[in-house]
């Protein structure tokens, strides 16, 4: 089976998170990642580009509530998983499971933002 042709000059520019309370969720992620909200209206908000400058985290107001586990989530590499978790909790996140400390990789934990969207805080081993 041959691979389908790629999009010509296609670049992923935005990762979009659906939410009900646009202000709450965009402020949470702005505070967690230390990125300013650069554009915002009643339906949409953008943070400044993620480090590297090619991808923007965006938020879109939707009427339906989140009902199941995310099919896509962010893994956020931090120097100290527990310190980052305390910061996330102050901003309104809730842990979604225990702290994992496997022998072969760094520690990690799943969290939920204020509307329940999952993300992971992790430290790479080595």
C-alpha positions as CSV (number, residue, x, y, z in Angstrom):
1,X,0.0,0.0,0.0
2,X,1.5,3.4,-1.0
3,X,1.2,6.4,1.2
4,X,-1.2,9.1,0.3
5,X,0.4,12.4,-0.8
6,X,0.9,15.0,1.9
7,X,-0.8,18.3,2.0
8,X,1.3,20.6,-0.1
9,X,2.8,23.2,2.2
10,X,0.4,22.2,4.9
11,X,1.4,23.4,8.4
12,X,-0.4,22.8,11.7
13,X,-0.9,26.4,13.0
14,X,-3.4,26.0,15.8
15,X,-4.3,23.5,18.4
16,X,-7.9,24.3,19.4
17,X,-9.6,23.5,22.7
18,X,-13.4,23.5,22.8
19,X,-14.8,25.1,26.0
20,X,-18.0,26.6,27.4
21,X,-16.4,29.4,29.5
22,X,-14.0,31.0,27.1
23,X,-12.6,33.5,29.6
24,X,-12.0,30.9,32.3
25,X,-10.3,28.3,30.2
26,X,-8.1,30.8,28.2
27,X,-7.0,32.5,31.4
28,X,-6.2,29.1,33.0
29,X,-4.0,28.0,30.0
30,X,-2.4,31.5,29.8
31,X,-1.5,31.3,33.4
32,X,-0.3,27.7,33.3
33,X,1.9,28.2,30.2
34,X,2.9,31.9,30.9
35,X,1.6,32.9,27.5
36,X,-0.4,36.1,27.0
37,X,-3.9,36.0,25.4
38,X,-3.3,37.8,22.1
39,X,-6.7,37.8,20.5
40,X,-10.1,37.3,22.0
41,X,-13.8,37.9,21.2
42,X,-17.0,36.2,22.3
43,X,-16.3,32.9,20.5
44,X,-12.5,32.6,20.1
45,X,-9.3,33.3,22.0
46,X,-5.6,32.8,21.0
47,X,-2.5,32.6,23.2
48,X,0.7,33.9,21.9
49,X,2.6,31.2,19.9
50,X,4.1,28.3,21.9
51,X,7.9,28.3,22.1
52,X,9.3,27.7,18.6
53,X,6.7,30.1,17.2
54,X,4.9,27.8,14.9
55,X,1.9,26.6,16.9
56,X,-0.8,28.6,18.7
57,X,-3.0,27.3,21.4
58,X,-6.6,28.5,20.7
59,X,-9.9,28.2,22.5
60,X,-13.4,28.1,20.9
61,X,-16.7,28.5,22.7
62,X,-19.0,25.6,22.1
63,X,-22.5,24.9,23.5
64,X,-22.0,21.3,24.4
65,X,-20.3,20.1,27.6
66,X,-17.3,17.8,27.6
67,X,-18.6,14.3,28.2
68,X,-15.7,11.8,27.7
69,X,-12.0,11.5,27.8
70,X,-10.1,13.7,25.3
71,X,-8.9,12.0,22.2
72,X,-6.0,14.5,22.1
73,X,-4.2,16.1,25.0
74,X,-1.1,18.2,25.8
75,X,2.0,16.7,27.4
76,X,3.8,19.5,29.2
77,X,7.4,18.8,30.1
78,X,8.4,20.7,33.3
79,X,11.5,20.6,35.5
80,X,9.5,19.6,38.6
81,X,6.2,17.7,38.2
82,X,5.0,18.3,41.7
83,X,5.8,22.0,41.7
84,X,4.0,22.4,38.3
85,X,1.1,20.5,39.7
86,X,0.8,22.8,42.7
87,X,0.8,25.8,40.2
88,X,-1.9,24.1,38.1
89,X,-4.1,23.5,41.1
90,X,-3.8,27.1,42.2
91,X,-5.1,28.0,38.7
92,X,-8.0,25.7,39.0
93,X,-6.8,22.3,37.7
94,X,-7.7,19.0,39.4
95,X,-5.5,15.9,39.4
96,X,-7.1,13.1,37.3
97,X,-4.9,10.3,38.7
98,X,-2.0,9.4,40.9
99,X,1.6,10.6,40.4
100,X,3.4,7.9,38.3
101,X,7.1,7.4,39.0
102,X,8.3,4.6,36.7
103,X,11.9,3.5,36.9
104,X,12.7,4.0,33.2
105,X,11.2,7.4,32.6
106,X,10.6,10.6,34.5
107,X,7.5,11.2,36.7
108,X,4.2,12.2,35.2
109,X,0.6,12.9,36.2
110,X,-2.7,13.5,34.4
111,X,-4.6,16.7,35.3
112,X,-7.9,18.3,34.2
113,X,-8.3,22.0,33.4
114,X,-11.3,23.9,34.9
115,X,-13.6,22.3,32.3
116,X,-12.2,18.8,32.6
117,X,-9.9,18.8,29.5
118,X,-7.0,16.4,30.3
119,X,-3.3,17.2,30.1
120,X,-0.2,15.7,31.5
121,X,2.7,17.2,33.4
122,X,5.9,15.2,33.0
123,X,9.6,15.3,33.5
124,X,11.8,13.5,31.0
125,X,14.3,11.1,32.5
126,X,18.0,11.7,31.8
